[in-house]
Amino acid sequence: MMLSKTHNFLKSHCLTTQTIPPKLHNHFRSGDGNVSSSIPIPRRSKPRNLRLRRASTGVKASVLAQVEKSTSVKVVITVLETVGGPLSHLGISQGLDGLTDLLGRTLQVELVAAELDEKTGEEKATLQSFARKSGEHENEIYYESNFEIPDDFGEIGAVKLENEHRQEMFVKNIALDGFPSGIINIHCDSWIHSQFESPEKRVFFSNTSYLPSETPSGLRRLREKDLVAQRGDGEGERKNSDRIYDYDVYNDLGDPDADPELARPVLGGPEHPYPRRCRTGRPRTKADPLSETRADDPYVPRDEAFSQVKQATFQAKTVYSVVHALIPSLRTYATDPDQGFPFFSAIDSLFNEGVHLPDIPTTGFLGNIIPRLVRSISEAGNSVLRFETPEFVDRDRLAWFRDAEFARQTLAGINPCAIQLVTEWPLKSNLDPEVYGPTESEISKDMVEKEIRGFCTLEDAIKDKKLFVLDYHDLLLPYVERVRELKGTTLYGSRTLFFLMPSGTLRPLAIELTRPKIGDKPHWNRVFLPSWEPTGIWLWRLAKSHVLAHDSGYHQLISHWLRTHCCVEPYIIATHRQLSAMHPIYRLLHPHLRYTMEINALARQALINANGIIESAFSPGKYSIELSSVAYDLLWQFDLQALPADLINRGMAVEDPSAPHGVKLVIEDYPYANDGLLIWDAIKEWVSDYVPQYYTDASLIQSDTELQAWWTEIKTVGHGDKKDEPWWPELKTPDDLIGILTTIIWTASGHHAAVNFGQFDYGAYFPNRPTTARVPMPVEDPSPEGKKKFLERPEAFLLECFPSQLQATVILTILDVLSNHSPDEEYIGGQIEPYWEDNKVIKAAFERFHGKLMEIEGIIDARNADLSLKNRSGAGVVPYELLKPYSGPGVTGKGVPNSISI
């Protein structure tokens, strides 16, 4: 249990209940430093076996006839030692805070009564005291204070804290010991700023959850006040110590003041619809009044910053080290950033020999932070960047070459949510034919039937749901001309057709690549087919490489960044602005929303920014994030983020109430869908158990002002560019709420895990998933020299198409970090939240949730051992484990964290 250290500390510091004579009422009562000397100092009792928990109905002193009975209570506050915290900062503040500790004025504690005074109808005076530092253990520091709680005070509903230090503190927990019912814990996990920054005291509510209408009378004002404080006023630049959640557009990706080439459009608004991010209020750039200046340390609300309190390997720290130290040194050290790999053996050397790093200060410390990547070479005086061999290559180093593996990964790779069923023929475009050419695909009936001869006709294949497509034609074609103006990259619109074999596996049938009219060059289009002659074989391989680059871009920009990181941030902001910390839905969602904003801020700083890692290594280049805005406009719907709805929308499943998950898969062996539906159902069952504990009927949903404001703000502000869409779910009944919450939790947990934690295994050996294609097909407007080069050494042509050495090294580095689990990763259903420990019904439901997830682990293992499931097992096949709920630390290719923590 997370509070066990505090439990051990309290066992030797227990207090007893004492009877004291009646005394005059004082509006300022306290233990240490109270105004009445007649209150005796609580005496120590013998250690008792105590279980850390909260009392289910608060705390109330009992009454004896004609005698006032008070309860002597010890309050112990657990503070985590942090980088920059009260015990580790340097300079004059350290000396002043040390003096404050000696004087015993380190934290002012106020106990808040849950109910109003029955006689006056006003809030009762708080009980106040100063907490003194009383001990420490490992990274926990304890402060304690003693209180005498009189009979007329009633239940304790909240605790206020004021930090007397000059530095902020991270408060983990508040424990109140001395009540007959046992120790009461108030869960905090929050930063408290110094009183010298702001005199406003922090309030922490009891672990009991309340709907707004059920809030104890003495807490109603505080509940609303705390929400108002987190909303801010939308003015001024945010300080790092602020806890303010507000919205802004994505106007900080470019840097036009540094270079006009680094200007980027504002994402969010009619021209480029997009979800909203957290507002920082930084000044606007001089070159573009619509863009915001960039910052080395971008603002996130203080309680979203965890880098200082989690372990040294917390992902945000590792990513920061990579993007600010390692990758810049690689770029500086590269003699020719455009140089490709001369041979496939040179690609292998990344895993066997590594890349020598320059002996400069920025790389010297990296071995301690990312030892998996950077290893010291003492005799050389510098370090080497060497990558682990991915499991995909370790099992079968030639798998990437085969069509069967190319097709299998559309169902069991890291982008399994793009393939869709073909329902009509011919394949058609929705783009303007005057600009982008004919609407009908050049993939003909004859081409298809030649490939599926002996199985069925084209009509039967469509009727029997055996034709599938990866269709990136309409999304990419409008960007082809602009991308081709960029140095070192090219682009096509593409369609890739697959046929479902009787074995349950997919077979690629055709690849269509299209270039629109560009200047005086006419529209160009060609269909490539699997071949049995040398030139056709190599053209097919090159066409696959282009499609894989398209799929890699779609995966990173849309399946990963847009659908998870980007679209979840408005949920986080709205949750903090509209749901009180004591709201049961806030407490249900919070584990699935923490850590994300810090990672997203880092992404804006170095991953998706102008000339950042994504732009410099993926096909769309500088248009990458703009392309994700187009996808948001055309493709994103909240209701389709639910896994069953997504599968049905793509034609990969049909509704079937008799099926185990309410849907029947069109491809029975679809590992992402099969395992994902298990996780989806487990989440939905847990949410379905939780919600009725607070909402017994629809009227409670409709009358919950905070809940309705939360959902309205998500629709009209956070995703305001989609506010008028008809597909937004209503929020009128408990079932509506269950559906909405299940979708949000699935997106932050299962969906993100499926598209993130396999990136290194499948993408590190980049011939399997190149992130860009640098040269066009050799049959597109071929020059005599180019044609000769291709015919004489086609392998060199393929290597030239792959990412450059610098691009590949940078991508491998970031994929390794993004695929990593930290040692203190928080997995779905793994650890119960403190709020639910003493609610027997909710605790039992959570334990069922955990048990279901453990059962899913075994089901997935059994599926991977079943050789009849050829899309997830077989000779050299990497088992599909991306949706196994639990994992150890490191790059494991499995594990579903609670939230988007990397």
Summary of the structure (lengths in Angstrom):
residues: 902
radius of gyration: 30.2
end to end distance: 24.9
largest distance: 108.3
contacts: 3059
relative contact order: 0.10
helix: 40%
strand: 16%
